[in-house]
Amino acid sequence: MEQRSEERFAIDPPVAVIVLDGKEIRQTARVRNVSPAGLQLVSDCVIPAGAAIKIELDNSLALGEVVYCVAEGDHSVLGVKVEHVLNGLAELQKKLMTFAGEPIPQRVD
């Protein structure tokens, strides 16, 4: 029986997960699905429930807490309650550099 109160959307982008325990341990993971309140991640590493984490994806950053971590084959599945999300970080960096009078680095493609 489905107990979720919010719909989840399946996606699969890679993300960087940083455990904020004073050492800032960086791991990679994939986003399995997203809901308005959180994420489900698949990782090669175990991150214990209660751990505060930072998730970096493209031009966004999310802060959250691991709610559960269960083994699934040779991976771990993490449920993450998302507390804060910042989007448009590249644009914010440009505005801060302009305000500080620093040259804005040009993107090389």
Order of alpha helices (4+ residues) and beta strands (2+ residues): beta-beta-beta-beta-beta-beta-beta-alpha
